[in-house]
């Protein structure tokens, strides 16, 4: 879980730098919000799984990644 959270953090930071600072194109606020929201969700899931030992929370990993991939493939690319 922490590895996925770190990778999503890197994704969010790189996209912010490329699209906002270096002006490679336009990025919507919805995309920024989804990037940071999914990163936050994975940080929270990392803490829940590590500290509380709630096995059910690990069931949310695949749906969250599927939602993120669906957003990028269906809405951003289309």
Phi, psi and omega in degrees: 000315178298328179294317178296319179297318179294318178296321177291327175296315178298317177302312182296318181293315180297319179295321178296317180294313184293315187273326183263314185278314183267356175055052176279352180163191180257143175231135183279159177293333177295316179297317177298316179296320179292318178302309182288327178294317178292322175301313178299321179297319179288328174294316178296316177297324178298315179292320181296314182292320183284316187268321186264345181057040177271105185293327183298332182291336178289345177288347181273351184295307182297314177298323178294317178293325178294318178297317179296315179295319179297319179300313182291318183284322185272318186261314185286312182287331182278000000 
